[in-house]
């Protein structure tokens, strides 16, 4: 251990630069292997009301006579991970909304993004809405749009974006930080002071965990 501490002290700058390079590379790799994007296409086959306009977006209004889930689409199989579902729209009412459901059986998708009784609202003062979804297993997804029956609703685009999971990079950074602190203290402080600092860090971590 003494040799490691001496090597660390003599090559401190090189070690730090190398560690920074490793962390940056890991973040870039995670970014490159993630970030899948899916466009949800809708056509007459998945309409329960309304129609597809000449511009290619979904349109329904109060003259149509239909309400409830009027646009019901299904994706292909989506691999597990964090996703952002984005809907671009126009509407004159605040009671329209949409849901996202996993078609795989079991507790596959987090439940804060809508269900049959509680759709995610599409407010009239916005023209887009995003929600985050944690897909725990590979699954097809159902994305359905709810129309309240009044005014109008235009759905211009529905997209699904995979959010990079940087947890491994964060864990790597935390581990390297702890190792650097330990090596620095072992090379610059007495055993008693090192023990005191460890106790302080341990107490602080316990306090944060309890808080």
C-alpha contacts under 8 A as a table, 3 or more apart, distances in Angstrom:
res1	aa1	res2	aa2	distance
1	X	4	X	5.05
1	X	5	X	6.25
2	X	5	X	5.09
2	X	6	X	6.13
3	X	6	X	5.07
3	X	7	X	6.05
4	X	7	X	5.08
4	X	8	X	6.05
5	X	8	X	4.99
5	X	9	X	6.21
5	X	183	X	5.86
5	X	184	X	7.75
5	X	186	X	6.96
5	X	187	X	5.97
6	X	9	X	5.14
6	X	10	X	6.21
6	X	187	X	7.29
7	X	10	X	5.19
7	X	11	X	6.01
8	X	11	X	5.25
8	X	12	X	5.36
8	X	15	X	7.20
8	X	183	X	7.17
9	X	12	X	5.16
9	X	184	X	7.61
9	X	187	X	7.16
11	X	14	X	5.41
11	X	15	X	6.09
12	X	15	X	5.21
12	X	16	X	6.27
13	X	16	X	5.21
13	X	17	X	6.17
14	X	17	X	5.17
14	X	18	X	6.05
15	X	18	X	5.12
15	X	19	X	6.13
16	X	19	X	5.13
16	X	20	X	6.17
17	X	20	X	5.16
17	X	21	X	6.18
18	X	21	X	5.09
18	X	22	X	6.24
19	X	22	X	5.06
19	X	23	X	6.22
19	X	176	X	7.50
20	X	23	X	5.14
20	X	24	X	6.13
21	X	24	X	5.18
21	X	25	X	6.04
22	X	25	X	5.11
22	X	26	X	6.15
23	X	26	X	5.14
23	X	27	X	6.33
23	X	169	X	6.58
23	X	172	X	7.26
23	X	173	X	6.64
24	X	27	X	5.17
24	X	28	X	6.25
25	X	28	X	5.08
25	X	29	X	6.12
26	X	29	X	5.10
26	X	30	X	6.22
26	X	169	X	6.10
27	X	30	X	5.19
27	X	31	X	6.17
27	X	166	X	6.88
27	X	169	X	6.12
28	X	31	X	5.03
28	X	32	X	6.12
29	X	32	X	5.06
29	X	33	X	6.25
30	X	33	X	5.40
30	X	34	X	6.14
30	X	164	X	6.44
30	X	165	X	7.10
30	X	166	X	6.77
31	X	34	X	5.31
31	X	35	X	6.75
31	X	164	X	5.79
32	X	35	X	7.19
34	X	162	X	6.47
34	X	163	X	6.88
34	X	164	X	5.18
34	X	165	X	7.81
35	X	161	X	6.36
35	X	162	X	4.66
35	X	163	X	5.78
35	X	164	X	6.06
36	X	161	X	5.91
36	X	162	X	5.11
37	X	159	X	7.22
37	X	160	X	5.67
37	X	161	X	4.54
37	X	162	X	6.32
38	X	159	X	5.73
38	X	160	X	4.91
38	X	161	X	6.41
39	X	157	X	7.83
39	X	158	X	6.30
39	X	159	X	4.70
39	X	160	X	6.41
40	X	73	X	7.57
40	X	75	X	6.87
40	X	157	X	7.43
40	X	158	X	5.32
40	X	159	X	5.78
40	X	160	X	7.54
41	X	73	X	7.93
41	X	158	X	7.59
42	X	45	X	7.65
42	X	46	X	6.43
42	X	47	X	7.82
42	X	58	X	7.74
42	X	71	X	7.97
42	X	73	X	6.73
43	X	46	X	5.97
43	X	47	X	6.87
43	X	52	X	6.76
44	X	47	X	5.31
44	X	51	X	6.98
44	X	52	X	7.09
46	X	71	X	6.12
46	X	72	X	5.43
46	X	73	X	5.85
47	X	50	X	6.90
47	X	51	X	7.16
47	X	70	X	5.86
47	X	71	X	4.82
47	X	72	X	6.39
48	X	66	X	7.92
48	X	69	X	7.07
48	X	70	X	4.44
48	X	71	X	5.94
48	X	72	X	7.37
49	X	60	X	7.01
49	X	64	X	7.22
49	X	66	X	5.69
49	X	67	X	7.52
49	X	70	X	4.83
49	X	71	X	7.07
50	X	58	X	7.08
50	X	59	X	5.56
50	X	60	X	4.22
50	X	61	X	7.27
50	X	64	X	6.40
50	X	66	X	7.64
50	X	70	X	7.03
51	X	58	X	5.84
51	X	59	X	5.54
51	X	60	X	6.56
52	X	55	X	7.95
52	X	56	X	5.87
52	X	57	X	5.54
52	X	58	X	4.65
52	X	59	X	6.11
53	X	56	X	5.24
53	X	57	X	5.53
53	X	58	X	6.21
53	X	59	X	6.44
54	X	57	X	7.61
56	X	156	X	7.64
57	X	154	X	6.78
57	X	155	X	5.77
57	X	156	X	4.68
57	X	157	X	7.06
58	X	154	X	5.52
58	X	155	X	4.99
58	X	156	X	6.48
59	X	152	X	7.48
59	X	153	X	5.86
59	X	154	X	4.55
59	X	155	X	6.56
60	X	64	X	6.51
60	X	152	X	5.71
60	X	153	X	5.45
60	X	154	X	6.63
61	X	64	X	5.68
61	X	65	X	7.96
61	X	149	X	7.15
61	X	150	X	6.70
61	X	151	X	5.56
61	X	152	X	3.90
61	X	153	X	6.20
62	X	65	X	5.98
62	X	66	X	7.63
62	X	149	X	5.40
62	X	150	X	4.80
62	X	151	X	5.35
62	X	152	X	6.26
65	X	149	X	7.15
66	X	70	X	7.29
66	X	149	X	6.49
67	X	70	X	6.47
67	X	146	X	7.27
67	X	147	X	5.16
67	X	148	X	5.65
67	X	149	X	4.72
68	X	146	X	5.04
68	X	147	X	5.19
68	X	148	X	6.27
68	X	149	X	7.47
69	X	72	X	6.74
69	X	144	X	6.27
69	X	145	X	5.48
69	X	146	X	4.27
69	X	147	X	6.29
70	X	144	X	7.53
70	X	145	X	6.14
70	X	146	X	6.07
70	X	147	X	6.47
71	X	144	X	5.53
71	X	145	X	5.11
71	X	146	X	7.32
72	X	142	X	7.17
72	X	143	X	6.11
72	X	144	X	4.23
72	X	145	X	6.45
73	X	142	X	5.80
73	X	143	X	5.31
73	X	144	X	6.01
74	X	140	X	6.83
74	X	141	X	5.67
74	X	142	X	4.56
74	X	143	X	6.27
75	X	78	X	7.52
75	X	140	X	5.53
75	X	141	X	5.31
75	X	142	X	6.56
75	X	143	X	7.96
76	X	139	X	7.96
76	X	140	X	5.28
76	X	141	X	7.30
77	X	138	X	6.47
77	X	139	X	5.03
77	X	140	X	4.27
77	X	141	X	7.36
78	X	138	X	5.53
78	X	139	X	5.37
78	X	140	X	5.78
78	X	141	X	7.32
79	X	135	X	7.69
79	X	137	X	6.83
79	X	138	X	4.33
79	X	139	X	6.66
80	X	134	X	7.67
80	X	135	X	4.87
80	X	136	X	5.30
80	X	137	X	4.78
80	X	138	X	4.80
80	X	139	X	7.51
81	X	134	X	5.90
81	X	135	X	5.22
81	X	136	X	6.49
81	X	137	X	7.89
81	X	162	X	7.09
81	X	163	X	7.61
81	X	165	X	7.72
82	X	132	X	7.14
82	X	133	X	5.86
82	X	134	X	4.66
82	X	135	X	6.27
82	X	162	X	5.85
82	X	163	X	5.24
82	X	164	X	7.26
82	X	165	X	7.18
83	X	132	X	5.65
83	X	133	X	5.08
83	X	134	X	6.32
83	X	135	X	7.50
83	X	160	X	6.61
83	X	161	X	5.40
83	X	162	X	4.35
83	X	163	X	5.29
84	X	130	X	6.46
84	X	131	X	5.66
84	X	132	X	4.51
84	X	133	X	6.15
84	X	160	X	5.74
84	X	161	X	5.06
84	X	162	X	6.35
84	X	163	X	6.78
85	X	130	X	5.50
85	X	131	X	5.39
85	X	132	X	6.29
85	X	133	X	7.33
85	X	158	X	7.38
85	X	159	X	5.87
85	X	160	X	4.66
85	X	161	X	6.49
86	X	128	X	7.00
86	X	129	X	5.70
86	X	130	X	4.41
86	X	131	X	6.75
86	X	158	X	5.80
86	X	159	X	5.20
86	X	160	X	6.37
87	X	128	X	5.47
87	X	129	X	5.39
87	X	130	X	6.54
87	X	155	X	7.26
87	X	156	X	7.59
87	X	157	X	5.79
87	X	158	X	4.60
87	X	159	X	6.53
88	X	127	X	5.79
88	X	128	X	4.25
88	X	129	X	6.68
88	X	155	X	6.12
88	X	156	X	5.38
88	X	157	X	5.20
88	X	158	X	6.57
89	X	127	X	5.10
89	X	128	X	5.76
89	X	153	X	7.24
89	X	154	X	5.34
89	X	155	X	4.42
89	X	156	X	5.34
89	X	157	X	7.21
90	X	124	X	6.99
90	X	126	X	7.77
90	X	127	X	5.49
90	X	153	X	5.85
90	X	154	X	5.02
90	X	155	X	6.70
90	X	156	X	7.89
91	X	94	X	7.75
91	X	122	X	7.83
91	X	123	X	7.52
91	X	124	X	5.25
91	X	127	X	7.94
91	X	151	X	7.41
91	X	152	X	5.57
91	X	153	X	4.49
91	X	154	X	6.30
92	X	124	X	5.27
92	X	151	X	5.70
92	X	152	X	5.97
92	X	153	X	7.10
93	X	96	X	6.67
93	X	123	X	6.83
93	X	124	X	5.44
93	X	150	X	7.10
93	X	151	X	6.29
93	X	152	X	7.39
94	X	121	X	6.99
94	X	122	X	6.16
94	X	123	X	4.45
94	X	124	X	5.34
95	X	121	X	6.47
95	X	122	X	7.04
95	X	123	X	7.27
95	X	147	X	7.54
95	X	148	X	5.75
96	X	121	X	5.78
96	X	122	X	5.40
96	X	123	X	7.36
96	X	145	X	7.76
96	X	146	X	5.59
96	X	147	X	4.95
96	X	148	X	5.38
96	X	153	X	7.86
97	X	119	X	5.31
97	X	120	X	5.01
97	X	121	X	4.09
97	X	122	X	4.86
97	X	145	X	5.91
97	X	146	X	5.06
97	X	147	X	6.87
98	X	114	X	7.23
98	X	119	X	5.12
98	X	120	X	5.22
98	X	121	X	6.71
98	X	122	X	7.58
98	X	143	X	7.06
98	X	144	X	5.49
98	X	145	X	4.21
98	X	146	X	5.44
99	X	113	X	6.55
99	X	114	X	4.81
99	X	115	X	5.71
99	X	116	X	7.33
99	X	118	X	7.99
99	X	119	X	5.24
99	X	120	X	6.15
99	X	142	X	7.86
99	X	143	X	5.74
99	X	144	X	5.45
99	X	145	X	6.63
99	X	146	X	7.99
100	X	113	X	6.38
100	X	114	X	6.36
100	X	115	X	7.23
100	X	141	X	6.78
100	X	142	X	5.65
100	X	143	X	4.67
100	X	144	X	6.75
101	X	109	X	7.11
101	X	114	X	7.92
101	X	115	X	7.24
101	X	141	X	5.61
101	X	142	X	5.04
101	X	143	X	6.61
102	X	105	X	7.72
102	X	108	X	6.52
102	X	109	X	6.06
102	X	135	X	7.94
102	X	139	X	6.12
102	X	140	X	6.05
102	X	141	X	4.61
102	X	142	X	6.21
103	X	139	X	6.23
103	X	140	X	5.49
103	X	141	X	5.76
103	X	142	X	6.71
104	X	108	X	6.79
104	X	137	X	7.97
104	X	138	X	7.78
104	X	139	X	5.29
104	X	140	X	6.80
105	X	108	X	7.12
107	X	110	X	7.67
107	X	136	X	7.92
108	X	135	X	5.91
108	X	136	X	5.01
108	X	137	X	5.77
109	X	133	X	6.82
109	X	134	X	5.74
109	X	135	X	4.82
109	X	136	X	6.09
110	X	113	X	7.21
110	X	133	X	6.29
110	X	134	X	5.60
110	X	135	X	7.05
111	X	114	X	6.66
111	X	115	X	7.63
113	X	119	X	7.57
113	X	120	X	6.43
113	X	131	X	6.60
113	X	132	X	7.36
113	X	133	X	6.98
114	X	117	X	7.68
114	X	118	X	5.20
114	X	119	X	4.57
114	X	120	X	5.44
115	X	118	X	5.15
115	X	119	X	5.76
116	X	119	X	6.59
119	X	146	X	7.45
122	X	126	X	7.51
122	X	128	X	7.73
122	X	129	X	6.76
123	X	126	X	5.72
123	X	127	X	7.91
124	X	127	X	7.26
126	X	129	X	7.52
135	X	138	X	7.14
135	X	139	X	7.84
147	X	150	X	7.84
147	X	153	X	7.25
155	X	158	X	7.65
165	X	168	X	7.67
166	X	169	X	5.33
166	X	170	X	6.23
167	X	170	X	5.06
167	X	171	X	6.17
168	X	171	X	5.14
168	X	172	X	6.17
169	X	172	X	5.00
169	X	173	X	6.20
170	X	173	X	5.11
170	X	174	X	6.21
171	X	174	X	5.11
171	X	175	X	6.13
172	X	175	X	5.17
172	X	176	X	6.16
173	X	176	X	5.20
173	X	177	X	6.05
174	X	177	X	5.06
174	X	178	X	6.26
175	X	178	X	5.22
175	X	179	X	6.22
176	X	179	X	5.05
176	X	180	X	6.09
177	X	180	X	5.15
177	X	181	X	6.22
178	X	181	X	5.13
178	X	182	X	6.21
179	X	182	X	5.16
179	X	183	X	6.15
180	X	183	X	5.21
180	X	184	X	5.95
181	X	184	X	5.19
181	X	185	X	6.10
182	X	185	X	5.28
182	X	186	X	6.07
183	X	186	X	5.13
183	X	187	X	6.26
184	X	187	X	5.28
184	X	188	X	6.26
185	X	188	X	5.12
185	X	189	X	5.41
185	X	194	X	6.33
186	X	189	X	5.93
186	X	190	X	7.42
186	X	191	X	7.65
186	X	194	X	6.95
189	X	193	X	6.06
189	X	194	X	6.26
190	X	193	X	5.25
190	X	194	X	6.16
191	X	194	X	5.04
191	X	195	X	6.14
192	X	195	X	5.18
192	X	196	X	6.26
193	X	196	X	5.00
193	X	197	X	6.17
194	X	197	X	5.17
194	X	198	X	6.22
195	X	198	X	5.13
195	X	199	X	6.29
196	X	199	X	5.19
196	X	200	X	6.29
197	X	200	X	5.03
197	X	201	X	6.20
198	X	201	X	5.12
198	X	202	X	6.02
199	X	202	X	5.00
199	X	203	X	6.04
200	X	203	X	5.15
200	X	204	X	6.12
201	X	204	X	5.06
201	X	205	X	6.15
202	X	205	X	5.16
202	X	206	X	6.24
203	X	206	X	5.13
203	X	207	X	6.15
204	X	207	X	5.04
204	X	208	X	6.22
205	X	208	X	5.11
205	X	209	X	6.11
206	X	209	X	5.07
206	X	210	X	6.11
207	X	210	X	5.17
207	X	211	X	6.02
208	X	211	X	5.03
